[in-house]
Amino acid sequence: MKLRTIFIVTLFFVLSRFLHPYQVNAQTSENLSPQELTRKIAYMDSVLFNAFNTCDVNMSKSLFTEDLEFYHDEGGLTDYTQNVNSILQRCNRETKVRRELVKGSLEVFPIKDFGAVQIGSHRFYYTEKGDEEKLDGTFRFVHIWKNVNGDWKISRVISYDH
């Protein structure tokens, strides 16, 4: 399973560099130890999904780059605008969605002069109006965090194993 994850991440980087080269000189990198970087990304993950769980659309929008690419194994490729619209639609429904990170699944690795890659598993729960919360499933994800002068945002997402 770990080799499969490494292959997916490597393939993603090769394709994204070829198809969408970055202006690397515009980014800076914090000099964080591996433990500090993991704590930082874990914190950013909690900020992102607190916004997701509470439907704080403005906070959610602020945590994505405008050139966001979101790859979903069942839904295909979507961009920043499509994801913002999806958040708005989800938050206007009576069905509530909650995400939680699977404890112990978080892996974080630095990306030189860019940011970090976050790999993990998360669970999604749905609550229909008047019903109890139900587990929808446990899924895998990869987030590519871009660090610009200490401002961390997600530039790429791979959501898979649905």
ZAMARGU-4260 file (C-alpha; in steps of 0.2 Angstrom, whole numbers, plus 5000, padded with zeros to 4 digits):
<rodrens>
0) 5000/5000/5000 | 5014/5012/5004 | 5023/5009/4987 | 5006/5013/4979 | 5005/5029/4988
5) 5023/5034/4984 | 5020/5029/4965 | 5004/5040/4965 | 5013/5055/4973 | 5028/5053/4961
10) 5017/5052/4946 | 5007/5067/4951 | 5023/5078/4954 | 5030/5073/4937 | 5013/5076/4928
15) 5010/5093/4937 | 5028/5099/4934 | 5026/5095/4916 | 5009/5102/4913 | 5009/5116/4925
20) 5027/5123/4929 | 5028/5134/4944 | 5037/5150/4946 | 5048/5143/4960 | 5058/5159/4963
25) 5041/5167/4969 | 5040/5155/4984 | 5049/5154/5000 | 5052/5139/5012 | 5051/5139/5030
30) 5066/5131/5038 | 5056/5119/5049 | 5061/5102/5056 | 5052/5087/5050 | 5042/5087/5067
35) 5038/5106/5066 | 5033/5104/5047 | 5021/5089/5052 | 5014/5100/5067 | 5011/5115/5055
40) 5002/5104/5041 | 4992/5095/5055 | 4987/5112/5061 | 4982/5118/5043 | 4973/5102/5040
45) 4962/5106/5056 | 4959/5124/5051 | 4954/5118/5033 | 4942/5105/5040 | 4935/5115/5054
50) 4930/5127/5040 | 4923/5112/5030 | 4913/5105/5045 | 4906/5122/5050 | 4903/5128/5032
55) 4914/5143/5034 | 4915/5146/5015 | 4927/5161/5016 | 4940/5152/5027 | 4939/5137/5015
60) 4942/5148/5000 | 4957/5156/5008 | 4965/5140/5010 | 4966/5135/4992 | 4976/5143/4978
65) 4967/5150/4964 | 4975/5138/4952 | 4969/5123/4963 | 4967/5106/4954 | 4957/5093/4963
70) 4958/5076/4956 | 4945/5064/4962 | 4945/5045/4957 | 4926/5045/4954 | 4923/5064/4951
75) 4937/5068/4939 | 4947/5085/4939 | 4939/5101/4946 | 4946/5118/4948 | 4945/5132/4961
80) 4929/5139/4955 | 4921/5122/4954 | 4926/5118/4972 | 4920/5134/4979 | 4903/5131/4970
85) 4903/5113/4977 | 4906/5120/4995 | 4892/5133/4993 | 4880/5119/4987 | 4884/5107/5000
90) 4882/5120/5014 | 4865/5125/5007 | 4858/5107/5009 | 4850/5101/5024 | 4861/5086/5025
95) 4877/5090/5035 | 4894/5083/5031 | 4908/5080/5044 | 4926/5075/5040 | 4938/5068/5052
100) 4956/5064/5050 | 4960/5045/5054 | 4971/5046/5069 | 4989/5040/5065 | 4987/5041/5046
105) 4995/5058/5043 | 5011/5058/5034 | 5020/5075/5029 | 5035/5077/5018 | 5044/5093/5013
110) 5044/5099/4995 | 5060/5110/4993 | 5057/5128/4989 | 5038/5125/4988 | 5029/5118/5003
115) 5024/5101/5008 | 5015/5085/5003 | 5002/5078/5015 | 4996/5060/5014 | 4982/5052/5025
120) 4966/5044/5027 | 4950/5053/5032 | 4932/5048/5036 | 4916/5057/5031 | 4900/5056/5040
125) 4883/5062/5034 | 4868/5068/5045 | 4851/5069/5037 | 4839/5081/5045 | 4831/5073/5060
130) 4843/5057/5059 | 4858/5052/5068 | 4875/5054/5060 | 4881/5040/5048 | 4898/5035/5042
135) 4899/5036/5023 | 4917/5029/5022 | 4935/5030/5025 | 4946/5037/5010 | 4964/5042/5006
140) 4970/5059/5000 | 4985/5068/4995 | 4987/5087/4998 | 5000/5098/4990 | 5003/5113/5002
145) 5011/5128/4994 | 5020/5140/5006 | 5022/5158/5001 | 5030/5168/5014 | 5023/5158/5028
150) 5005/5158/5020 | 5001/5139/5017 | 4987/5135/5004 | 4983/5119/4995 | 4987/5119/4977
155) 4983/5101/4972 | 4972/5088/4979 | 4971/5069/4975 | 4956/5060/4983 | 4956/5042/4980
160) 4951/5024/4986 | 4932/5028/4986
</rodrens>
